[in-house]
Each structure stands twice: as structure tokens, then as C-alpha cells.
Amino acid sequence: MPASPAPIAAGLLPCGLSLPSGIATATLLVELRRLCWGAADILRAYARGEVPPHGFPPALSVEDGGEGPVSAADLAVNRWLLDGLSTAFPAAAWSLLSEETAQEQLRPGEPLAAAWLWILDPLDGTKDFLQGTGEYAVHLALVHGQRAVLGVVLLPELEELWFGLPPASEGDGVGEAWCENRAGDRSPARFSVRRTCGELVLVASRNHRDQRLEALVAELALGGSRAVGSVGGKVAMILRGETDLYISLSGRTAPKDWDMAAPEAVLRAAGGAFSHADGRPLLYNTGDVRQAGCLIASHGLTHAELCRRSAAAMATIDPEFPL
């Protein structure tokens, strides 16, 4: 892996982000930092069986009526984020959607009537949270015109906070992406320089793999693989140069908007790529929250080839599978 670059200057602020009227980029980033590190403290307290901060109740045991530490942590961070955004920006022309509120907010086939929409996942990687691997994340994405225009991925156990502001449209070059620690020190993404399929390292799920995915990975003849929990954690490994691509291959049980929007935004902002195998972009708030099909995230150097080879392989592995 190349040597880590010098940190980004502490005063650097992104300047190309379009936001609803009355919302300043600098103010928004300050609030997002506060909310994310607060969420990290809440989750780490629940994970360790400690009393959570900010007045949230201790988790009951898993045996006590099913209200275990995972659901307690989910609900606490969900409330922390929703209340925090609403209080900090009471007049903002955006709506808020989270995994925890989706069932009551969404109707099948109907997008939310929101020009600007926050899509939040208060705890991505529930199994890893419960198993104590530390490979869980918090996702926040701001969506406009069905595309994610800002993404935030928090990895509490690694003390990493990733921000991504993708380019306004495809072909506009690289956006702005960086990683912060709790002290506010910043560093950029550092993709690997591996290019050929035989060199590329896949990051895959421990818990969501089937025969089709195994067949596709075998057909690509990659250089190796690693297993990590949350989608945010997988994308962060690509951003650090530890791995090079991630493939999601699913239908009815596909990842949802809140799983993909924030990691996708950060990866694209850094100069990577995240698309369907047929090249279509990921869209959000379409009336179907499932991100189904053959989705490929990569460091971008060989993305077109990966998509082409994956589409050709799927035509043989499962001709009926929609990309």
C-alpha cells in the first residue's frame, strides 16, 4: 500500500455542496460532527454494557422481553440523530427518513414527497454489533433528485468519521472526501494501485453470501478476499486501500436505501465508483427502498471492466437475474 499522505489542512471546507436555502455548509458539518461523535458514544456504551450518555436508558438484557441491547441502541441513536437534526435546523426544507421510521413513513411504490431527504441508518451491521466484532457503522446521507449529494459514515470502534460530497453530476470529476478522527485531524482516501482482476482484493459479507455470489467471484478470478460486517465498513476498507471492490448480489432481500446511500456517496466523492453491473447509478427515494441487482463498488481504476465481466458472468450464472 502507498504511504499515507499528509493530513488535509484543518481549515479546508468543501465549497461545491448545494444545500437547501438557509443551510450553510460549515454549520451543517459542525452539527454532523457533533451528532456523529455523540452517536459513537451511545453505541459504544451499549456495546460495553455501560450506562449510555445523553440521558438514554440502560439496555435490558436480551431475555427481558426481547428489548435487548441492539434494539435499545438502534432506538437511542435513531432518536439522537432525528432530534439533533430537527433541533439544529428547525426550518430546513428537508425531510428525515431512517431505517427505524421507514415502516410508518413509507408506502409501497410511493416516493416521499421531499425534494431534499436525509436517509439515516442508526446502526448498520447489527449482527456484528451483537457479536462484538466492532464492525458496525452509522450512516447519514442527504439525497436530492434521487442521488446522494452528501454522505457520512461513522465507524465508532475505529474512531473514523468519513465525509463525502460527490460531484454534481457524472463526468464532473472527483468530489471531496476525507476522514476525521475525534480530534478533527483529517486525511484523504488512499486507494490501492492494484489494477488487474488477478490482483484485486474483494471485501465481502460474512452473513450475506449465496451460491450465485460465490460463482460470480470465482468467475472474476480475483486476487483475494476479506470479510467485514457493515456496508460502511466495507467501503471504508476500499477507501483505505486495504481492499478494492465490494459486490452486492441480491433480489427480494436486498440491502435498502439506508444501507447504501451514505457509503456510496463517500466512495464516489473520493473518486471511486458504485453502480449496477450494467452501469446504472444507484437511485434513492424511488418508491422501492430495495437496492436490488448486481451492485459493484470499487476504487474506480477497473470499474468498467469489472462491470462488463460481471454482467457477462451473470448472463450464464443466472440469466433471469436483473442487474
C-alpha positions in Angstrom: 0.0 0.0 0.0 1.3 3.5 -0.7 2.5 5.6 2.2 -0.3 7.6 3.9 -0.5 11.2 2.7 -0.2 14.2 4.9 -3.4 15.3 6.6 -5.6 17.7 4.9 -5.3 21.3 6.2 -7.6 21.7 9.2 -9.3 24.8 7.8 -10.3 23.3 4.5 -14.1 23.3 3.9 -15.9 21.9 0.9 -17.3 24.7 -1.3 -19.3 22.9 -4.0 -22.1 21.4 -2.0 -25.6 22.6 -2.9 -27.9 22.7 0.1 -31.5 23.9 0.8 -31.9 27.6 1.2 -30.6 28.9 4.5 -28.3 26.0 5.3 -24.6 26.8 5.4 -22.1 24.1 4.7 -19.8 24.9 7.6 -22.7 25.0 10.1 -24.0 21.7 8.8 -20.7 20.0 9.1 -20.2 21.2 12.6 -23.6 19.7 13.6 -22.9 16.4 11.8 -19.7 16.0 13.7 -21.4 16.6 17.0 -24.2 14.2 16.2 -21.9 11.5 14.9 -19.5 11.5 17.8 -22.5 11.6 20.2 -23.8 8.5 18.3 -20.5 6.8 18.7 -20.5 7.4 22.5 -24.1 6.0 22.7 -23.3 2.9 20.7 -20.0 2.1 22.4 -21.8 2.4 25.8 -24.5 -0.1 24.8 -21.9 -2.4 23.3 -20.0 -2.5 26.5 -23.0 -2.8 28.8 -22.3 0.7 30.3 -24.9 3.5 31.0 -25.3 5.4 27.8 -24.8 9.2 27.7 -27.3 11.9 26.9 -30.0 10.5 29.2 -30.8 7.3 27.3 -31.8 4.4 29.4 -29.6 1.4 30.0 -30.4 -1.6 27.8 -32.3 -4.5 29.4 -30.9 -8.0 28.8 -31.8 -9.9 25.7 -34.0 -12.1 27.8 -36.1 -9.3 29.3 -39.0 -9.1 26.9 -36.8 -9.0 23.8 -35.7 -5.4 24.4 -32.1 -6.3 24.1 -29.0 -4.1 23.7 -29.3 -3.9 19.9 -32.8 -2.6 19.7 -32.1 -0.2 22.6 -29.0 1.1 20.8 -30.9 1.4 17.5 -33.7 3.4 19.0 -31.4 5.6 21.1 -29.2 6.6 18.2 -32.2 7.0 15.9 -33.8 9.4 18.4 -30.4 11.2 18.9 -30.0 11.8 15.2 -33.6 12.8 14.3 -33.9 15.1 17.3 -30.5 16.6 16.7 -31.1 17.4 13.0 -34.6 18.8 13.8 -33.4 21.0 16.7 -30.3 22.3 14.9 -32.2 23.1 11.7 -35.9 23.6 12.6 -36.8 25.5 9.4 -34.8 23.3 7.0 -36.6 22.3 3.8 -35.7 18.7 4.1 -37.4 15.5 5.4 -35.9 12.8 7.6 -36.2 9.1 6.9 -34.5 6.4 8.9 -34.5 2.6 9.0 -36.4 2.8 12.3 -39.1 5.1 10.9 -39.5 3.7 7.4 -42.3 1.3 8.2 -44.6 4.2 9.4 -43.4 6.7 6.8 -43.3 4.7 3.5 -46.0 3.3 1.3 -45.1 0.7 -1.4 -44.4 2.3 -4.8 -44.7 5.8 -3.5 -41.6 8.0 -3.1 -41.7 10.5 -0.2 -42.7 14.0 -1.4 -39.4 15.5 -0.4 -37.0 17.5 -2.7 -34.3 17.0 0.0 -34.3 13.9 2.1 -32.0 12.7 4.9 -31.7 8.8 4.8 -30.3 7.5 8.1 -29.2 4.1 9.4 -28.5 4.4 13.1 -26.8 1.0 13.3 -25.6 -0.7 10.1 -24.1 -4.1 10.9 -26.5 -5.3 13.7 -25.1 -8.8 13.8 -21.6 -7.5 14.2 -22.7 -5.2 16.9 -24.3 -8.1 18.8 -21.4 -10.5 18.1 -18.9 -7.9 19.4 -16.7 -7.7 16.3 -16.8 -3.9 16.3 -17.6 -3.8 12.6 -20.7 -1.7 12.7 -21.4 1.8 11.4 -23.7 4.7 11.4 -24.9 6.1 8.0 -26.2 9.6 7.1 -27.0 10.6 3.6 -28.6 13.7 2.1 -30.5 12.9 -1.1 -31.6 15.4 -3.8 -33.0 14.4 -7.1 -32.8 10.7 -6.2 -29.0 10.9 -5.8 -26.9 11.1 -2.6 -25.3 14.6 -2.6 -23.6 14.2 0.9 -22.6 11.0 2.7 -21.4 10.5 6.3 -20.1 7.1 7.5 -19.1 6.7 11.2 -17.1 3.8 12.4 -17.4 4.1 16.2 -14.9 1.4 17.2 -12.2 2.7 14.8 -12.9 6.4 15.7 -13.2 7.2 12.0 -15.7 9.7 10.6 -15.9 9.7 6.7 -17.4 12.6 4.8 -18.2 12.6 1.1 -19.5 15.2 -1.3 -19.8 13.6 -4.7 -19.6 15.7 -7.9 -22.8 17.4 -9.0 -23.2 15.0 -12.0 -21.4 12.1 -13.6 -18.4 13.3 -15.6 -17.8 16.3 -13.4 -14.6 14.8 -11.9 -13.9 13.9 -8.3 -15.8 15.4 -5.4 -14.5 15.9 -1.9 -13.9 13.2 0.6 -12.0 12.9 3.8 -11.7 11.0 7.1 -11.6 12.7 10.5 -10.8 11.4 13.9 -12.4 12.7 17.1 -9.7 15.4 17.4 -10.6 16.7 14.0 -7.5 15.7 12.2 -8.2 14.9 8.5 -6.8 12.6 5.9 -7.9 11.8 2.4 -8.8 8.5 0.9 -5.9 6.4 -0.3 -7.0 3.9 -2.8 -4.7 1.0 -3.7 -3.0 1.0 -7.1 -4.0 -2.6 -7.9 -5.5 -2.7 -11.4 -5.8 -6.2 -12.8 -8.6 -8.5 -11.7 -6.0 -11.1 -10.6 -4.6 -8.5 -8.1 -7.9 -7.0 -6.8 -9.0 -7.8 -3.2 -12.7 -8.2 -2.6 -14.4 -7.2 0.7 -17.4 -9.4 1.3 -20.1 -10.0 3.9 -19.8 -12.7 6.5 -23.6 -13.2 6.7 -25.0 -12.5 3.2 -23.4 -14.8 0.6 -25.1 -17.3 -1.7 -24.1 -19.6 -4.5 -24.6 -17.0 -7.2 -22.2 -14.6 -5.5 -19.6 -17.4 -5.0 -19.9 -18.3 -8.6 -19.5 -14.7 -9.7 -16.4 -14.2 -7.5 -14.9 -17.4 -8.9 -15.5 -16.2 -12.5 -13.8 -12.9 -11.8 -10.7 -14.7 -10.5 -9.8 -12.1 -8.0 -6.6 -11.9 -6.0 -8.1 -12.4 -2.6 -10.9 -11.5 -0.3 -11.6 -10.3 3.2 -14.9 -10.4 5.3 -16.3 -7.3 7.1 -19.6 -6.5 8.6 -21.4 -3.3 7.6 -21.5 -1.8 4.1 -19.9 1.4 5.6 -17.1 -0.7 6.9 -16.6 -2.4 3.6 -16.4 0.9 1.7 -14.0 2.3 4.3 -11.7 -0.6 3.6 -11.7 0.4 -0.1 -11.1 4.0 0.8 -8.1 3.0 2.9 -6.7 0.9 0.1 -7.0 -2.4 2.1 -9.4 -3.8 -0.5 -10.5 -2.8 -3.9 -14.1 -3.9 -4.6 -17.4 -4.9 -3.0 -20.2 -6.8 -4.7 -23.8 -6.9 -3.6 -25.9 -9.5 -5.4 -29.5 -9.8 -4.1 -33.1 -9.6 -5.0 -36.1 -9.6 -2.6 -33.8 -9.5 0.5 -31.6 -6.7 -1.0 -29.9 -4.0 1.0 -32.0 -0.9 1.5 -31.5 2.8 0.7 -30.2 3.4 4.2 -27.5 0.7 3.8 -26.1 2.1 0.5 -26.7 5.8 0.2 -24.0 7.2 2.6 -21.2 4.7 1.7 -21.9 5.2 -2.0 -21.7 9.0 -1.7 -18.4 8.9 0.2 -16.9 6.4 -2.3 -17.9 8.4 -5.4 -16.8 11.6 -3.8 -13.3 10.1 -3.3 -13.1 9.2 -7.0 -14.3 5.6 -6.7 -17.3 4.1 -8.4 -20.5 2.4 -7.2 -23.1 1.3 -9.8 -25.2 -1.6 -11.1 -23.2 -4.0 -13.3 -24.9 -2.5 -16.3 -23.6 0.9 -15.4 -26.8 2.4 -14.0 -26.3 4.6 -11.0 -27.8 3.9 -7.6 -31.0 5.9 -7.1 -32.9 6.6 -3.8 -36.4 7.5 -2.8 -37.9 5.9 -5.9 -40.8 4.2 -4.2 -38.8 0.9 -3.6 -36.2 1.1 -0.9 -34.5 -2.1 -2.0 -31.2 -1.7 -3.7 -31.5 -5.0 -5.7 -29.4 -6.4 -8.5 -25.7 -6.8 -9.1 -24.1 -3.7 -7.5 -20.4 -3.1 -7.7 -18.4 -0.7 -5.6 -14.7 -0.2 -6.4 -11.8 2.1 -6.3 -12.7 3.0 -9.8 -9.5 2.1 -11.7 -11.0 -1.0 -13.3 -14.7 -0.4 -12.6 -15.8 -0.6 -16.3 -14.1 -3.9 -16.7 -15.5 -5.3 -13.5 -19.0 -4.3 -14.6 -18.5 -5.8 -18.1 -17.2 -9.1 -16.8 -19.8 -9.3 -14.0 -22.7 -8.7 -16.4 -21.3 -11.4 -18.8 -20.8 -13.9 -16.0 -24.3 -13.3 -14.6 -25.8 -14.0 -18.0 -24.5 -17.5 -17.6 -24.9 -18.0 -13.8 -28.5 -16.7 -13.7 -29.8 -15.4 -17.0 -33.1 -14.2 -15.3 -31.3 -12.2 -12.6 -31.9 -8.4 -13.2 -28.7 -6.4 -13.0 
